Amino acid sequence: MRDNDGYDHYLWKSKGGVRKSTTSATTAFLLSQKGYKVLAIDMDSQANMVQMIANTDDLLQYEKRTIKEGMEEEDVRPYVLAATDNLHFIPADDYLVLVNEDRNIIRLKKALEPIQEYYDFIVIDTPPSLSKQTVNALMVSDYVVVMFQTEKLPYNALPRFMDSIEGAKQAGNQKLEIAGILPTLTDGRRNDGKELLQLVQEEYGELVFKTVLPRNAKISRLSVYGFFDNPELNDATKHHAKFLEELLNYVRVKEK
């Protein structure tokens, strides 16, 4: 939701392999389908998010036309591409890792300033590990969605994720909030997964989204078929749609 003073950035932060890029791309797409103006920014050098939105494996077409160049020039406008009228995106590529050599943690924030009035939502997909890309995204975001795979190692990583978010607030982004923890890839047949989900729900309470993203072959095939002309789309995105309603309700309450 957007008011007259600004716009919302969402950052997906998680351990690798938890459908972070799939969820950020799907959320951006579903928001655009609701009529919002959405910008999807791929800050992960693997560029999985942009591959889904653009439905392409040819990343060479985006060479020197990525978020890296937008950050270097502190103006992303020349690098914004359109998937639809409502869904725009900025690609990533392998050279984005060079951002780690830059000590400026608000470069992304400066680069987005020229376009901030145009979009209702900006969705940022980040690398799974804490990096300068992630820190830059934290410094410009209003809300963070923390994805949690119901396994032991991701559970152990949750407190470190929370610490990095608190660090960004202390570094100057006081508006940053955790929108919630999104459980994902739960296997209903595994008792340890159920126990870990229950444990996280007990420890973090209302911070945990009620929606749980299950293992779903149709979700996996989104990376193959994309969002357009996909006969499985409704089934593939039905759990993400429920999550999105939770997220939008949270934002509406916060921005009243």
N, C-alpha and C positions, 0 to 999 in steps of 0.2 A: 504494500500500500504506500502511496506517495502523497505528501502534502505539498504545500506551496514552497517549502523551504528546502526540499531535497528529495532523495530517493533511497531505496533500500538495496543494500548489498548483502548477498548471502554467500558465506564461505563454507564449503564442504571440507571438513578436516577429519582424517581418519588414518588408521593403519592401512597398508596396501591390501588389495584383494577383497574389498568389502562392497564392491559395486558403487564406489564413490562417484566415478565419472558417469556411470549409467544413471545414477540418481540425480546428479546435478543436471545432466543433459535432459533427462525426462522432465524434471521440474521446470526447467526453462521452457521446454516445449509446451507443457500443459498450461503454464501461465500465459503463454502467447495465445493458446487456443481459447483462453478465457477473455481475450481482448486486451490484455496488458501489453505495453511496449517493453520488450525484454532484450537485454544484452547478455549473452553468454560469453564469458572470458575463460579461455583455457590457459591456465598457468602451469600445467603439468607438461613437461617436455615430451611425454609419450603421446600427447595430443589425442587421447581417446575420446574426449568430449566432443571435439570439433569433427572427428571422424564420424561420430553418430549423427550430429546435427546436419552436417553437410553430406552425409552418406557417401563418403569417399575414403579410399586408402591412399590416394595420391597427395601426400603432404608436400611434395616438391612444388606444387602450384602455389603454395603459400610462402615460399622462400623469400626472406627479407620483407614479408608482409604480415608480421606477427606481433603479438603483444610485447615481445622483446624490443622491437623497433619503436613501438608506441611509448614504452617506458623510457627508452634512451632519449627520445625527442620530447618527452613529457607532454605528449598530445596523441591520443589514440585515434583521433578522427580519420586520418588517412587509411587506417587499418581495419575499420569496421566493415564487415561484409553482411549481406542480407540472405538469410535462408527463406524468409517470408516477409511480408510487410511488418509484422509484429515481432518477429524473431530475428535478431541480428547476432553476429558472433565475431570474435577476434581469435584467430588461430594461435597455436603454439607450435614450436618445433624443437629439435634436439639442442639447438644453440641457446635455448632459454636457460639452461643450467649456468650460463655465464653471468646471469643476474646475481648469482651467489657471490661474485667478486665485487659487487657494488655494495657499498656500506650505507647507501641512502635507503632507509626503510619506509619512506613516504613517497617514493618515486611513482608508484602506481596511483596513489591518491592524487598527485599533481597531474598525472596523465589523463585521469578521468574527469577532472574539473570542467573541461570544455564541453562535455556531453551530458553532464549529470542532470540537467533539466529535461532531457528528452525522454528518459526511460523511467518506467514505473518500478522495474526490478532489474538489478544486475546480479547475475549468478556467476560465482567464481569457483572454478574447479582447481584445486591445488595438488601439489605432489603429496604422497602419503607421509613423507618424512618432514620434519621441521627444517625449513630452508629459508633463504632470503625471499624466494617466491611466496612462500607461505606467510612470512612475516609482513611483507608488503601487502598481501591480501588481508591479513588481520588488521593492519593499520587503517584500512579504508572501509572495512565491513561494519555494518550495523548489527548483524546477527550471524551466528555460527551454528551450523548443524553438524553435530559430532556423530559419525556413523560407528556403530558398534556391532562387530561380528560376535555372535555368542559362543566364543571360545576363550580359552584361558589367557593366551598371550594378548589378544585385544583387550581383555578385561584388565590385565596388568598395565596396559598402556593408557587407560582412561585418565588416571590422575595426572600423568605427564601432559596429556592434551589440555586438561583444565589449567595446568600451570602456565602453559604457553599462552593461553587466552588471557589469563590474569596478567602475564608479562606485557602483552600488547596494551592492556588498559593502563598499566603503570607507565608505559612508554608514551602515552599521550592520547590513545583512543578510548576516552572514558565512556563513549556511547555504546561500545561493543558489549553484546549480550549473547549468552548461549540460548539459542531458540529451543534447543532440545537435543536429546540423544536418540538417534534412530536405530533400533535394533535391526539387523539384517542377516540374511543367509541362515536363518534358523532352520535346523532340521528337526522336525517334530518327533522323529524316532529316537533322537539322542537325549538321554536323561541329563547329561552334563550341560547341554545347551539350554535346556529348560531351567536347570538349577542356576546357571549363570545369569540368564535373563531375569529370573526372580530376584537374584542377589542384587543386580544393578537397579531393578525397580525399587527394592527396599532401601538401597543406599542413596539413590538420587531422586526418588519420589516422583513428583509431578514433572520433573525435568525430562523424564523418559516419555517419548511419544507412545501413544496407545497402539498405533500402527506398527506391525512387525512385517518386514519384507521377507517373504519366504524364498526358498529355493524354487525357481520357476524357469523351465526351459524357454518359455516364450520371452521372458525378460532377457535371458542370455542372447536370444536371437535378434534383439533390438540392434545389436552391434553389426549384424549382418544385413537386416532389412531396413533399418532406420525408422524414421517416424512417418514418412510420406509413402502412400500407396502400400501400406503394410496391413495385410488382412488380419493379422494377429494383434493389432495395436491395442484395441480396447482391453483384451484379456491380459496383454503384456504389461499394461500401465495401470490396471485397476487398483493395485495396492499403493502405487505411488500417488494416485489420485486421492486416496483416503489420507495419506500422509500430508499431501498438499493442503487439504481442507483444514487439517489440524494446524498446520503452519500459518495459514492465512488467518485463522481464528486467533491465534496467538498474536500476530502482528496487529490485527484490528484492536485487540484489547490494549496493547502497548501504545498504540498511536492515537487513542481516543483523546 
